[in-house]
Amino acid sequence: DGGIDPRSGQPRPYCGFYTQEQIRDVVAHAAALHITIVPEIDMPGHAQAAIAAYPELGVLGDKPVPLNEWGVNTYLFNVEESTFRFLENVLDEVVTLFPGKYIHLGGDEAVKDQWKASARVQARMRELGIKTEEEMQSHLLKRLEKHLVAKDRLMIGWDEILAGGLPPEAAVVSWRGGGGGI
């Protein structure tokens, strides 16, 4: 949580980034300790920072400010083919950096209000024969799961990935109680 700088009263930026070389160092250090790092690239929600950097990935077409604190935000990736390709390219890079079997795609806390209000998202859902926003999330995750499986990786997601249809090879991490895991 970046929080507020007590001296200036201004928001402090949250996090930052690792270079590929830093990631390789972390992965090598973890491997020396017999630890496998499981990266999480959350989608379709928790996407506000990515959309701030690449507004064309969002639903609204605006450029939000990245959050500097923990919490749920309402920004979702859009469901255009170009965004799917972008996410596949991100996963390709993640696969090259993290040799472990699992890649976590999140799927949690994806507030669907933007998708519900978007004429383009609703039209895309009709084009794909998808009836609900939960099914749209499942469609996105199933497609990305296939992409990972083709690269000899398996998907993990939070228990919200159960809504709309579980991707067939996915592992579920149930954070809202044992039912989702069972």
FIKOLZA-1660 file (N, C-alpha, C; in steps of 0.1 Angstrom, whole numbers, plus 5000, padded with zeros to 4 digits):
% residues 182
   i   px   py   pz ch aa at
   1 5008 4988 5000  A  D  N
   1 5000 5000 5000  A  D CA
   1 5009 5012 5000  A  D  C
   2 5008 5020 4989  A  G  N
   2 5017 5032 4988  A  G CA
   2 5013 5042 4999  A  G  C
   3 5000 5044 5001  A  G  N
   3 4995 5053 5011  A  G CA
   3 4998 5068 5008  A  G  C
   4 4998 5075 5019  A  I  N
   4 5000 5090 5018  A  I CA
   4 5014 5093 5024  A  I  C
   5 5022 5101 5017  A  D  N
   5 5034 5106 5023  A  D CA
   5 5031 5115 5034  A  D  C
   6 5035 5112 5047  A  P  N
   6 5032 5121 5058  A  P CA
   6 5038 5135 5057  A  P  C
   7 5049 5136 5050  A  R  N
   7 5056 5149 5049  A  R CA
   7 5048 5158 5039  A  R  C
   8 5044 5153 5028  A  S  N
   8 5038 5161 5018  A  S CA
   8 5023 5160 5017  A  S  C
   9 5017 5149 5023  A  G  N
   9 5003 5147 5022  A  G CA
   9 4998 5142 5009  A  G  C
  10 5008 5139 5000  A  Q  N
  10 5005 5135 4986  A  Q CA
  10 5005 5119 4986  A  Q  C
  11 4997 5114 4976  A  P  N
  11 4997 5099 4975  A  P CA
  11 5011 5095 4971  A  P  C
  12 5016 5084 4977  A  R  N
  12 5029 5078 4972  A  R CA
  12 5026 5067 4962  A  R  C
  13 5034 5066 4952  A  P  N
  13 5031 5055 4942  A  P CA
  13 5032 5041 4949  A  P  C
  14 5025 5032 4943  A  Y  N
  14 5025 5018 4948  A  Y CA
  14 5034 5010 4939  A  Y  C
  15 5043 5002 4946  A  C  N
  15 5051 4993 4939  A  C CA
  15 5061 4999 4930  A  C  C
  16 5061 4994 4917  A  G  N
  16 5071 4997 4907  A  G CA
  16 5071 4985 4898  A  G  C
  17 5084 4981 4894  A  F  N
  17 5085 4970 4885  A  F CA
  17 5098 4963 4887  A  F  C
  18 5099 4951 4883  A  Y  N
  18 5112 4944 4882  A  Y CA
  18 5117 4943 4868  A  Y  C
  19 5129 4944 4866  A  T  N
  19 5135 4942 4852  A  T CA
  19 5135 4927 4850  A  T  C
  20 5136 4923 4837  A  Q  N
  20 5137 4908 4835  A  Q CA
  20 5149 4902 4842  A  Q  C
  21 5160 4909 4842  A  E  N
  21 5172 4904 4849  A  E CA
  21 5170 4903 4864  A  E  C
  22 5163 4912 4870  A  Q  N
  22 5159 4911 4884  A  Q CA
  22 5150 4899 4887  A  Q  C
  23 5141 4897 4878  A  I  N
  23 5132 4885 4879  A  I CA
  23 5140 4872 4878  A  I  C
  24 5149 4872 4868  A  R  N
  24 5158 4860 4867  A  R CA
  24 5166 4857 4880  A  R  C
  25 5171 4868 4886  A  D  N
  25 5178 4866 4899  A  D CA
  25 5169 4861 4910  A  D  C
  26 5157 4866 4911  A  V  N
  26 5148 4862 4921  A  V CA
  26 5144 4847 4919  A  V  C
  27 5141 4844 4907  A  V  N
  27 5138 4830 4903  A  V CA
  27 5149 4820 4907  A  V  C
  28 5161 4824 4903  A  A  N
  28 5173 4816 4906  A  A CA
  28 5176 4815 4921  A  A  C
  29 5174 4826 4928  A  H  N
  29 5176 4825 4943  A  H CA
  29 5165 4816 4949  A  H  C
  30 5153 4817 4945  A  A  N
  30 5142 4809 4950  A  A CA
  30 5145 4794 4947  A  A  C
  31 5149 4791 4934  A  A  N
  31 5152 4777 4930  A  A CA
  31 5163 4771 4939  A  A  C
  32 5173 4779 4942  A  A  N
  32 5184 4774 4951  A  A CA
  32 5179 4770 4965  A  A  C
  33 5167 4776 4969  A  L  N
  33 5161 4773 4981  A  L CA
  33 5150 4763 4980  A  L  C
  34 5149 4757 4968  A  H  N
  34 5138 4747 4965  A  H CA
  34 5124 4754 4965  A  H  C
  35 5123 4766 4961  A  I  N
  35 5110 4773 4961  A  I CA
  35 5107 4776 4946  A  I  C
  36 5095 4773 4943  A  T  N
  36 5090 4777 4929  A  T CA
  36 5081 4789 4930  A  T  C
  37 5084 4799 4923  A  I  N
  37 5076 4812 4923  A  I CA
  37 5065 4810 4913  A  I  C
  38 5053 4813 4918  A  V  N
  38 5041 4813 4910  A  V CA
  38 5037 4827 4907  A  V  C
  39 5039 4832 4895  A  P  N
  39 5035 4846 4892  A  P CA
  39 5020 4847 4891  A  P  C
  40 5014 4859 4895  A  E  N
  40 5000 4861 4892  A  E CA
  40 4999 4874 4884  A  E  C
  41 4992 4872 4872  A  I  N
  41 4989 4883 4863  A  I CA
  41 4974 4883 4863  A  I  C
  42 4968 4892 4871  A  D  N
  42 4954 4892 4873  A  D CA
  42 4946 4897 4861  A  D  C
  43 4935 4890 4858  A  M  N
  43 4926 4894 4848  A  M CA
  43 4912 4888 4849  A  M  C
  44 4902 4893 4845  A  P  N
  44 4901 4906 4838  A  P CA
  44 4901 4918 4847  A  P  C
  45 4900 4916 4860  A  G  N
  45 4900 4927 4869  A  G CA
  45 4914 4930 4875  A  G  C
  46 4914 4939 4885  A  H  N
  46 4927 4944 4890  A  H CA
  46 4936 4949 4879  A  H  C
  47 4930 4955 4869  A  A  N
  47 4937 4959 4856  A  A CA
  47 4939 4974 4855  A  A  C
  48 4937 4982 4866  A  Q  N
  48 4937 4996 4865  A  Q CA
  48 4951 5001 4861  A  Q  C
  49 4961 4996 4867  A  A  N
  49 4975 5000 4863  A  A CA
  49 4978 4997 4849  A  A  C
  50 4975 4985 4844  A  A  N
  50 4977 4982 4830  A  A CA
  50 4969 4991 4821  A  A  C
  51 4957 4994 4824  A  I  N
  51 4949 5003 4816  A  I CA
  51 4954 5017 4816  A  I  C
  52 4959 5021 4828  A  A  N
  52 4966 5035 4829  A  A CA
  52 4977 5036 4819  A  A  C
  53 4985 5025 4817  A  A  N
  53 4996 5025 4808  A  A CA
  53 4992 5023 4794  A  A  C
  54 4981 5015 4792  A  Y  N
  54 4976 5012 4778  A  Y CA
  54 4961 5014 4778  A  Y  C
  55 4956 5026 4777  A  P  N
  55 4942 5029 4778  A  P CA
  55 4933 5021 4768  A  P  C
  56 4939 5017 4756  A  E  N
  56 4932 5010 4746  A  E CA
  56 4928 4996 4751  A  E  C
  57 4933 4991 4762  A  L  N
  57 4930 4978 4768  A  L CA
  57 4917 4979 4777  A  L  C
  58 4913 4991 4780  A  G  N
  58 4902 4993 4789  A  G CA
  58 4888 4993 4781  A  G  C
  59 4878 4994 4789  A  V  N
  59 4864 4995 4784  A  V CA
  59 4860 5009 4781  A  V  C
  60 4864 5018 4790  A  L  N
  60 4859 5032 4789  A  L CA
  60 4866 5041 4779  A  L  C
  61 4879 5038 4775  A  G  N
  61 4886 5046 4767  A  G CA
  61 4893 5058 4774  A  G  C
  62 4892 5058 4787  A  D  N
  62 4899 5068 4795  A  D CA
  62 4913 5063 4800  A  D  C
  63 4920 5072 4806  A  K  N
  63 4933 5069 4812  A  K CA
  63 4933 5071 4827  A  K  C
  64 4929 5060 4834  A  P  N
  64 4928 5061 4849  A  P CA
  64 4942 5063 4855  A  P  C
  65 4942 5068 4867  A  V  N
  65 4954 5069 4875  A  V CA
  65 4956 5056 4883  A  V  C
  66 4968 5050 4882  A  P  N
  66 4970 5038 4890  A  P CA
  66 4967 5040 4905  A  P  C
  67 4960 5030 4911  A  L  N
  67 4958 5031 4925  A  L CA
  67 4971 5031 4933  A  L  C
  68 4971 5037 4944  A  N  N
  68 4983 5037 4953  A  N CA
  68 4979 5030 4966  A  N  C
  69 4968 5022 4966  A  E  N
  69 4964 5015 4978  A  E CA
  69 4958 5002 4975  A  E  C
  70 4957 4993 4984  A  W  N
  70 4950 4980 4982  A  W CA
  70 4935 4983 4980  A  W  C
  71 4929 4973 4973  A  G  N
  71 4915 4974 4972  A  G CA
  71 4910 4969 4958  A  G  C
  72 4897 4969 4957  A  V  N
  72 4890 4964 4945  A  V CA
  72 4888 4977 4936  A  V  C
  73 4892 4976 4923  A  N  N
  73 4888 4987 4915  A  N CA
  73 4879 4982 4904  A  N  C
  74 4873 4991 4897  A  T  N
  74 4863 4988 4887  A  T CA
  74 4868 4986 4873  A  T  C
  75 4880 4988 4871  A  Y  N
  75 4886 4988 4857  A  Y CA
  75 4888 4973 4853  A  Y  C
  76 4882 4970 4841  A  L  N
  76 4884 4956 4835  A  L CA
  76 4890 4958 4822  A  L  C
  77 4897 4947 4818  A  F  N
  77 4902 4947 4804  A  F CA
  77 4889 4946 4795  A  F  C
  78 4890 4952 4783  A  N  N
  78 4879 4950 4773  A  N CA
  78 4881 4936 4768  A  N  C
  79 4871 4932 4759  A  V  N
  79 4871 4918 4754  A  V CA
  79 4873 4918 4739  A  V  C
  80 4881 4928 4734  A  E  N
  80 4885 4928 4720  A  E CA
  80 4896 4918 4716  A  E  C
  81 4896 4914 4704  A  E  N
  81 4906 4904 4700  A  E CA
  81 4920 4910 4702  A  E  C
  82 4922 4923 4700  A  S  N
  82 4936 4929 4702  A  S CA
  82 4940 4928 4717  A  S  C
  83 4930 4929 4726  A  T  N
  83 4934 4928 4740  A  T CA
  83 4937 4913 4744  A  T  C
  84 4930 4904 4738  A  F  N
  84 4933 4890 4740  A  F CA
  84 4948 4887 4736  A  F  C
  85 4951 4892 4724  A  R  N
  85 4965 4890 4719  A  R CA
  85 4975 4897 4728  A  R  C
  86 4972 4909 4733  A  F  N
  86 4981 4916 4742  A  F CA
  86 4983 4907 4755  A  F  C
  87 4972 4902 4760  A  L  N
  87 4974 4893 4772  A  L CA
  87 4981 4880 4769  A  L  C
  88 4979 4875 4758  A  E  N
  88 4987 4863 4754  A  E CA
  88 5002 4866 4753  A  E  C
  89 5005 4878 4747  A  N  N
  89 5019 4882 4747  A  N CA
  89 5025 4884 4760  A  N  C
  90 5017 4890 4770  A  V  N
  90 5022 4891 4783  A  V CA
  90 5025 4878 4789  A  V  C
  91 5016 4868 4787  A  L  N
  91 5018 4855 4793  A  L CA
  91 5030 4848 4786  A  L  C
  92 5032 4850 4774  A  D  N
  92 5044 4845 4767  A  D CA
  92 5057 4850 4774  A  D  C
  93 5057 4862 4778  A  E  N
  93 5069 4868 4785  A  E CA
  93 5070 4862 4799  A  E  C
  94 5059 4860 4806  A  V  N
  94 5059 4854 4819  A  V CA
  94 5064 4840 4819  A  V  C
  95 5059 4832 4809  A  V  N
  95 5064 4818 4807  A  V CA
  95 5079 4818 4805  A  V  C
  96 5085 4827 4798  A  T  N
  96 5099 4827 4796  A  T CA
  96 5107 4830 4809  A  T  C
  97 5101 4838 4818  A  L  N
  97 5108 4842 4830  A  L CA
  97 5106 4833 4842  A  L  C
  98 5094 4826 4842  A  F  N
  98 5091 4818 4854  A  F CA
  98 5090 4803 4849  A  F  C
  99 5099 4795 4853  A  P  N
  99 5100 4781 4847  A  P CA
  99 5090 4771 4854  A  P  C
 100 5083 4776 4865  A  G  N
 100 5074 4767 4872  A  G CA
 100 5062 4763 4863  A  G  C
 101 5055 4753 4868  A  K  N
 101 5044 4747 4860  A  K CA
 101 5031 4756 4860  A  K  C
 102 5030 4764 4871  A  Y  N
 102 5018 4772 4873  A  Y CA
 102 5019 4787 4870  A  Y  C
 103 5009 4792 4864  A  I  N
 103 5007 4807 4862  A  I CA
 103 4994 4810 4868  A  I  C
 104 4993 4820 4877  A  H  N
 104 4981 4824 4883  A  H CA
 104 4975 4835 4875  A  H  C
 105 4962 4834 4871  A  L  N
 105 4955 4844 4863  A  L CA
 105 4945 4852 4871  A  L  C
 106 4945 4850 4884  A  G  N
 106 4936 4858 4893  A  G CA
 106 4921 4854 4891  A  G  C
 107 4914 4863 4884  A  G  N
 107 4900 4861 4881  A  G CA
 107 4891 4866 4893  A  G  C
 108 4898 4872 4903  A  D  N
 108 4890 4876 4915  A  D CA
 108 4886 4891 4914  A  D  C
 109 4876 4894 4922  A  E  N
 109 4872 4908 4924  A  E CA
 109 4870 4916 4911  A  E  C
 110 4865 4910 4901  A  A  N
 110 4863 4916 4888  A  A CA
 110 4849 4921 4887  A  A  C
 111 4847 4934 4892  A  V  N
 111 4834 4940 4892  A  V CA
 111 4830 4942 4877  A  V  C
 112 4818 4937 4874  A  K  N
 112 4814 4936 4859  A  K CA
 112 4806 4949 4855  A  K  C
 113 4806 4959 4863  A  D  N
 113 4798 4971 4859  A  D CA
 113 4801 4977 4846  A  D  C
 114 4814 4978 4843  A  Q  N
 114 4819 4984 4830  A  Q CA
 114 4814 4975 4818  A  Q  C
 115 4815 4962 4820  A  W  N
 115 4811 4953 4809  A  W CA
 115 4796 4954 4807  A  W  C
 116 4788 4955 4818  A  K  N
 116 4774 4956 4817  A  K CA
 116 4769 4968 4810  A  K  C
 117 4776 4980 4813  A  A  N
 117 4773 4993 4807  A  A CA
 117 4778 4995 4793  A  A  C
 118 4787 4987 4788  A  S  N
 118 4794 4989 4775  A  S CA
 118 4786 4982 4764  A  S  C
 119 4781 4991 4755  A  A  N
 119 4775 4986 4743  A  A CA
 119 4784 4976 4735  A  A  C
 120 4797 4980 4734  A  R  N
 120 4806 4972 4726  A  R CA
 120 4809 4958 4733  A  R  C
 121 4810 4958 4746  A  V  N
 121 4812 4945 4753  A  V CA
 121 4799 4937 4751  A  V  C
 122 4788 4943 4753  A  Q  N
 122 4775 4935 4751  A  Q CA
 122 4774 4930 4737  A  Q  C
 123 4778 4938 4727  A  A  N
 123 4778 4933 4713  A  A CA
 123 4787 4922 4711  A  A  C
 124 4799 4923 4717  A  R  N
 124 4809 4912 4716  A  R CA
 124 4804 4899 4722  A  R  C
 125 4797 4900 4733  A  M  N
 125 4792 4889 4740  A  M CA
 125 4781 4882 4731  A  M  C
 126 4773 4890 4724  A  R  N
 126 4763 4884 4715  A  R CA
 126 4770 4878 4703  A  R  C
 127 4781 4884 4698  A  E  N
 127 4788 4878 4687  A  E CA
 127 4794 4864 4691  A  E  C
 128 4798 4863 4703  A  L  N
 128 4803 4850 4708  A  L CA
 128 4793 4840 4714  A  L  C
 129 4780 4845 4714  A  G  N
 129 4770 4836 4720  A  G CA
 129 4771 4835 4735  A  G  C
 130 4776 4845 4742  A  I  N
 130 4778 4845 4756  A  I CA
 130 4766 4853 4762  A  I  C
 131 4760 4848 4773  A  K  N
 131 4748 4854 4778  A  K CA
 131 4751 4863 4790  A  K  C
 132 4761 4859 4799  A  T  N
 132 4763 4867 4811  A  T CA
 132 4778 4872 4811  A  T  C
 133 4780 4882 4819  A  E  N
 133 4793 4887 4821  A  E CA
 133 4802 4877 4828  A  E  C
 134 4797 4869 4837  A  E  N
 134 4805 4858 4843  A  E CA
 134 4809 4848 4832  A  E  C
 135 4800 4845 4823  A  E  N
 135 4804 4836 4812  A  E CA
 135 4815 4843 4803  A  E  C
 136 4814 4856 4802  A  M  N
 136 4824 4863 4794  A  M CA
 136 4838 4862 4801  A  M  C
 137 4838 4863 4814  A  Q  N
 137 4851 4862 4821  A  Q CA
 137 4856 4847 4819  A  Q  C
 138 4847 4838 4820  A  S  N
 138 4851 4824 4818  A  S CA
 138 4856 4822 4804  A  S  C
 139 4850 4828 4794  A  H  N
 139 4855 4827 4780  A  H CA
 139 4869 4832 4779  A  H  C
 140 4872 4844 4785  A  L  N
 140 4885 4850 4785  A  L CA
 140 4895 4840 4792  A  L  C
 141 4892 4836 4803  A  L  N
 141 4901 4827 4811  A  L CA
 141 4903 4814 4804  A  L  C
 142 4893 4808 4798  A  K  N
 142 4895 4795 4791  A  K CA
 142 4904 4797 4779  A  K  C
 143 4902 4808 4772  A  R  N
 143 4911 4810 4761  A  R CA
 143 4926 4812 4765  A  R  C
 144 4928 4819 4776  A  L  N
 144 4941 4821 4781  A  L CA
 144 4947 4808 4787  A  L  C
 145 4938 4800 4793  A  E  N
 145 4943 4787 4798  A  E CA
 145 4948 4778 4787  A  E  C
 146 4940 4778 4776  A  K  N
 146 4945 4770 4764  A  K CA
 146 4959 4775 4759  A  K  C
 147 4960 4788 4760  A  H  N
 147 4973 4794 4756  A  H CA
 147 4984 4789 4765  A  H  C
 148 4982 4789 4778  A  L  N
 148 4992 4784 4787  A  L CA
 148 4994 4769 4786  A  L  C
 149 4984 4761 4784  A  V  N
 149 4985 4747 4782  A  V CA
 149 4994 4744 4770  A  V  C
 150 4992 4751 4760  A  A  N
 150 5000 4749 4748  A  A CA
 150 5015 4752 4750  A  A  C
 151 5018 4759 4761  A  K  N
 151 5032 4762 4765  A  K CA
 151 5036 4754 4777  A  K  C
 152 5029 4743 4779  A  D  N
 152 5032 4734 4790  A  D CA
 152 5031 4740 4804  A  D  C
 153 5021 4749 4806  A  R  N
 153 5018 4755 4819  A  R CA
 153 5004 4753 4822  A  R  C
 154 5001 4754 4835  A  L  N
 154 4987 4752 4840  A  L CA
 154 4983 4765 4847  A  L  C
 155 4970 4768 4846  A  M  N
 155 4964 4780 4852  A  M CA
 155 4959 4777 4866  A  M  C
 156 4961 4787 4874  A  I  N
 156 4955 4788 4887  A  I CA
 156 4947 4800 4888  A  I  C
 157 4936 4800 4895  A  G  N
 157 4927 4812 4896  A  G CA
 157 4920 4811 4910  A  G  C
 158 4916 4823 4914  A  W  N
 158 4909 4824 4927  A  W CA
 158 4895 4818 4925  A  W  C
 159 4888 4815 4935  A  D  N
 159 4875 4808 4934  A  D CA
 159 4864 4815 4926  A  D  C
 160 4866 4828 4923  A  E  N
 160 4856 4834 4914  A  E CA
 160 4856 4829 4900  A  E  C
 161 4867 4821 4896  A  I  N
 161 4867 4816 4883  A  I CA
 161 4857 4804 4881  A  I  C
 162 4851 4800 4892  A  L  N
 162 4840 4790 4892  A  L CA
 162 4828 4795 4885  A  L  C
 163 4825 4808 4887  A  A  N
 163 4813 4814 4881  A  A CA
 163 4814 4815 4866  A  A  C
 164 4804 4811 4859  A  G  N
 164 4805 4812 4844  A  G CA
 164 4811 4800 4837  A  G  C
 165 4816 4791 4845  A  G  N
 165 4822 4779 4839  A  G CA
 165 4837 4778 4842  A  G  C
 166 4842 4767 4848  A  L  N
 166 4856 4766 4852  A  L CA
 166 4864 4761 4840  A  L  C
 167 4875 4768 4837  A  P  N
 167 4884 4763 4827  A  P CA
 167 4888 4749 4830  A  P  C
 168 4889 4740 4820  A  P  N
 168 4890 4726 4823  A  P CA
 168 4903 4721 4830  A  P  C
 169 4914 4728 4828  A  E  N
 169 4927 4724 4834  A  E CA
 169 4930 4732 4847  A  E  C
 170 4922 4741 4850  A  A  N
 170 4925 4751 4861  A  A CA
 170 4925 4745 4875  A  A  C
 171 4934 4750 4883  A  A  N
 171 4934 4748 4897  A  A CA
 171 4928 4760 4904  A  A  C
 172 4920 4757 4914  A  V  N
 172 4912 4768 4921  A  V CA
 172 4918 4770 4935  A  V  C
 173 4921 4783 4938  A  V  N
 173 4925 4787 4952  A  V CA
 173 4913 4794 4958  A  V  C
 174 4908 4788 4968  A  S  N
 174 4895 4792 4974  A  S CA
 174 4899 4802 4986  A  S  C
 175 4897 4814 4984  A  W  N
 175 4900 4824 4994  A  W CA
 175 4887 4829 5002  A  W  C
 176 4876 4825 4997  A  R  N
 176 4863 4829 5003  A  R CA
 176 4856 4817 5011  A  R  C
 177 4864 4808 5015  A  G  N
 177 4859 4796 5022  A  G CA
 177 4862 4783 5015  A  G  C
 178 4860 4772 5021  A  G  N
 178 4864 4759 5015  A  G CA
 178 4856 4754 5004  A  G  C
 179 4843 4759 5003  A  G  N
 179 4834 4754 4992  A  G CA
 179 4840 4755 4978  A  G  C
 180 4846 4766 4975  A  G  N
 180 4851 4768 4961  A  G CA
 180 4862 4757 4958  A  G  C
 181 4871 4754 4968  A  G  N
 181 4881 4745 4966  A  G CA
 181 4876 4731 4965  A  G  C
 182 4865 4728 4972  A  I  N
 182 4859 4714 4972  A  I CA
 182 4852 4713 4958  A  I  C
% end
